[in-house]
């Protein structure tokens, strides 16, 4: 048992396992493998749970970052993804391709004297965990509004607004000029950074 007043052991930032260079130079598969549950919990334990979380100021969609990380600390991965879904419909994508180093992680208080909390890696973890182990339950829809909305373009912004409108009870039709939906997620980001199966399932 630790003595009263003893300093908490410093936890280093948990590196995400990834393909070795000699392997990945021969394929176009995603380079990082993602965090295990054990690594995710350990990384989440690094969060200081600030009273004034500056990390949220760097998030374009204002995810309650300390709250979803607290759920990971407690092993409540389903609660963590549901907290993210309150503000972001595409966490598996954002956890992979958002520039966290200049957004949420760039403003992490811990980053002033140490490596910031790996917020993006944790977001990716809970999204992947839900896809692999979740029950596929979607957020509840609002009462039908009787309104019909057309969304032009199925890129990330079009998909996000379509999802938000559906949750409000509107009937939505998405129009896309290309062969497949997804916009830049499909046609602009290479497979080793964002696999197509993540776009279509996550």
FIDOZA-493539 format. One record per residue (C-alpha): residue number from 1; x negated, y negated, z. Coordinates in nm, 4 decimals. Example, Ala and Ser with C-alpha at 12.3 -4.5 7.8 and 13.67 -1.06 7.14 Angstrom:
- 1  -1.2300  0.4500  0.7800
- 2  -1.3670  0.1060  0.7140
This chain:
- 1  0.0000  0.0000  0.0000
- 2  -0.1357  -0.3420  -0.0973
- 3  -0.2113  -0.5886  0.1797
- 4  0.0228  -0.8811  0.2255
- 5  -0.0963  -1.1798  0.0249
- 6  -0.3249  -0.9648  -0.1906
- 7  -0.3641  -1.0850  -0.5476
- 8  -0.1734  -0.8972  -0.8154
- 9  -0.4049  -0.7003  -1.0416
- 10  -0.4595  -0.8786  -1.3715
- 11  -0.3144  -0.6854  -1.6643
- 12  -0.4887  -0.7416  -2.0003
- 13  -0.2841  -0.7893  -2.3165
- 14  -0.1898  -0.4471  -2.4486
- 15  -0.3194  -0.3929  -2.8033
- 16  -0.0772  -0.2435  -3.0526
- 17  -0.2014  0.0872  -3.1970
- 18  -0.2582  0.0730  -3.5722
- 19  -0.3963  0.2676  -3.8660
- 20  -0.7734  0.2886  -3.8815
- 21  -0.9288  0.0874  -4.1678
- 22  -1.0586  0.3993  -4.3435
- 23  -0.7025  0.5375  -4.3483
- 24  -0.5046  0.2259  -4.4356
- 25  -0.7301  0.1353  -4.7275
- 26  -0.5843  0.4373  -4.9056
- 27  -0.2137  0.3604  -4.8559
- 28  0.0468  0.0830  -4.8452
- 29  0.2084  0.2003  -4.5212
- 30  0.2740  -0.0358  -4.2337
- 31  -0.0554  -0.1037  -4.0540
- 32  0.0584  -0.1342  -3.6872
- 33  0.2409  0.1601  -3.5314
- 34  0.4239  -0.0410  -3.2646
- 35  0.4095  -0.0195  -2.8868
- 36  0.5038  0.2892  -2.6902
- 37  0.7556  0.2464  -2.4085
- 38  0.4725  0.2675  -2.1553
- 39  0.2664  -0.0009  -2.3303
- 40  0.5739  -0.2233  -2.3748
- 41  0.6588  -0.2116  -2.0051
- 42  0.2977  -0.2827  -1.9116
- 43  0.2835  -0.5781  -2.1520
- 44  0.6172  -0.7084  -2.0213
- 45  0.4753  -0.7026  -1.6693
- 46  0.2292  -0.9725  -1.7779
- 47  0.5137  -1.2238  -1.8161
- 48  0.5102  -1.4862  -1.5394
- 49  0.8889  -1.5406  -1.5607
- 50  0.8345  -1.9184  -1.5606
- 51  1.1061  -2.1417  -1.4174
- 52  1.0608  -2.3655  -1.7213
- 53  0.9720  -2.1202  -2.0002
- 54  0.7865  -2.3182  -2.2651
- 55  0.7853  -2.0091  -2.4879
- 56  1.1550  -2.0699  -2.5581
- 57  1.0722  -2.4174  -2.6908
- 58  0.8635  -2.2528  -2.9600
- 59  1.1372  -2.0109  -3.0678
- 60  1.3332  -2.1471  -3.3675
- 61  1.6471  -1.9579  -3.2581
- 62  1.6044  -2.0160  -2.8816
- 63  1.5975  -1.6525  -2.7692
- 64  1.6042  -1.6198  -2.3897
- 65  1.2546  -1.4726  -2.3910
- 66  1.2008  -1.4309  -2.0143
- 67  1.5382  -1.2542  -1.9836
- 68  1.4735  -0.9951  -2.2550
- 69  1.1216  -0.9354  -2.1221
- 70  1.2588  -0.8868  -1.7690
- 71  1.4857  -0.6138  -1.9066
- 72  1.1833  -0.4429  -2.0626
- 73  0.9985  -0.4641  -1.7298
- 74  1.2930  -0.2797  -1.5736
- 75  1.3000  -0.0196  -1.8534
- 76  1.6380  -0.1554  -1.9695
- 77  1.5671  -0.1485  -2.3403
- 78  1.9306  -0.1571  -2.4524
- 79  1.9959  -0.4655  -2.2391
- 80  1.6806  -0.6224  -2.3849
- 81  1.7932  -0.5826  -2.7463
- 82  2.1420  -0.7089  -2.6638
- 83  1.9906  -1.0199  -2.5075
- 84  1.7921  -1.0827  -2.8274
- 85  2.0994  -1.0194  -3.0446
- 86  2.2746  -1.3088  -2.8729
- 87  2.0507  -1.5400  -3.0784
- 88  1.8792  -1.3301  -3.3447
- 89  2.0348  -1.0694  -3.5738
- 90  1.7009  -0.9589  -3.7263
- 91  1.4618  -0.8781  -3.4385
- 92  1.2918  -0.5870  -3.6174
- 93  1.2008  -0.8285  -3.8973
- 94  1.1083  -1.1242  -3.6775
- 95  0.9012  -0.9037  -3.4480
- 96  0.6889  -0.8164  -3.7502
- 97  0.6596  -1.1281  -3.9647
- 98  0.7380  -1.4375  -3.7556
- 99  0.4298  -1.6522  -3.6798
- 100  0.4543  -1.5971  -3.3037
- 101  0.0992  -1.7183  -3.2519
- 102  0.2109  -2.0762  -3.3287
- 103  0.5691  -2.0460  -3.2047
- 104  0.6707  -1.8664  -2.8824
- 105  0.3310  -1.7160  -2.8010
- 106  0.1603  -2.0408  -2.8916
- 107  0.3455  -2.2102  -2.6058
- 108  0.3203  -1.9242  -2.3533
- 109  0.1919  -2.0615  -2.0203
- 110  -0.0236  -1.7533  -1.9698
- 111  -0.2024  -1.8390  -2.2934
- 112  -0.3631  -2.1469  -2.1372
- 113  -0.6132  -1.9337  -1.9448
- 114  -0.5621  -1.5866  -2.0888
- 115  -0.4123  -1.4091  -2.3903
- 116  -0.0421  -1.4983  -2.4211
- 117  0.2264  -1.2382  -2.3651
- 118  0.2769  -1.0375  -2.6859
- 119  0.6339  -1.1592  -2.7328
- 120  0.6554  -1.0578  -3.0976
- 121  0.5320  -0.7056  -3.0261
- 122  0.7894  -0.6704  -2.7472
- 123  1.0681  -0.7940  -2.9748
- 124  0.9636  -0.5404  -3.2369
- 125  0.9502  -0.2653  -2.9732
- 126  1.3074  -0.3091  -2.8489
- 127  1.4409  -0.3398  -3.2054
- 128  1.2633  -0.0204  -3.3103
- 129  1.3679  0.1574  -2.9908
- 130  1.7324  0.0696  -3.0554
- 131  1.7096  0.1895  -3.4161
- 132  1.5526  0.5207  -3.3126
- 133  1.7359  0.5903  -2.9846
- 134  2.0384  0.3605  -2.9734
- 135  2.4004  0.4566  -3.0320
- 136  2.4463  0.2146  -3.3214
- 137  2.6970  0.0042  -3.1301
- 138  2.7517  -0.3362  -3.2903
- 139  2.8435  -0.6550  -3.1028
- 140  3.2212  -0.6987  -3.0698
- 141  3.3989  -0.8974  -3.3421
- 142  3.6239  -1.1907  -3.2653
- 143  3.9940  -1.1861  -3.3465
- 144  4.0610  -1.2051  -3.7232
- 145  4.0698  -1.5721  -3.8208
- 146  4.2430  -1.5179  -4.1550
- 147  3.9625  -1.7131  -4.3238
- 148  3.7482  -1.5835  -4.6071
- 149  3.3906  -1.7025  -4.6576
- 150  3.1513  -1.6543  -4.9493
- 151  2.7790  -1.6456  -4.8694
- 152  2.5540  -1.7054  -5.1683
- 153  2.2261  -1.5172  -5.1359
- 154  2.1358  -1.2229  -4.9167
- 155  1.8015  -1.3405  -4.7837
- 156  1.7395  -1.3692  -4.4087
- 157  1.9398  -1.6904  -4.3727
- 158  2.2322  -1.5558  -4.5783
- 159  2.2413  -1.2302  -4.3825
- 160  2.2208  -1.4148  -4.0522
- 161  2.5044  -1.6547  -4.1289
- 162  2.7154  -1.3683  -4.2677
- 163  2.6662  -1.1721  -3.9476
- 164  2.7501  -1.4718  -3.7292
- 165  3.0663  -1.5435  -3.9275
- 166  3.1821  -1.1811  -3.9066
- 167  3.1422  -1.1904  -3.5270
- 168  3.3692  -1.4965  -3.5254
- 169  3.6408  -1.2981  -3.7025
- 170  3.5990  -1.4291  -4.0572
- 171  3.6072  -1.2055  -4.3648
- 172  3.2750  -1.2433  -4.5442
- 173  3.1554  -1.1543  -4.8935
- 174  2.7827  -1.1866  -4.9728
- 175  2.6819  -1.2537  -5.3341
- 176  2.3330  -1.1677  -5.4571
- 177  2.1811  -1.2231  -5.8023
- 178  1.9016  -0.9665  -5.7668
- 179  1.9322  -0.5868  -5.7793
- 180  1.8955  -0.5394  -5.4025
- 181  1.9940  -0.7518  -5.1027
- 182  1.7282  -0.8938  -4.8714
- 183  1.5741  -1.1827  -5.0630
- 184  1.2175  -1.2569  -4.9509
- 185  1.2319  -0.9652  -4.7077
- 186  1.2464  -0.7274  -5.0049
- 187  1.0837  -0.9197  -5.2885
- 188  0.8304  -1.1379  -5.1081
- 189  0.6777  -0.9500  -4.8144
- 190  0.4520  -0.6501  -4.8874
- 191  0.5392  -0.3036  -4.7608
- 192  0.2400  -0.2800  -4.5243
- 193  0.3761  -0.5813  -4.3329
- 194  0.7476  -0.5135  -4.3556
- 195  0.8591  -0.1675  -4.4736
- 196  1.1764  -0.1652  -4.6813
- 197  1.3384  0.0931  -4.4541
- 198  1.3114  -0.1587  -4.1687
- 199  1.4910  -0.4215  -4.3778
- 200  1.7748  -0.1847  -4.4660
- 201  1.8099  -0.0220  -4.1241
- 202  1.6949  -0.2844  -3.8755
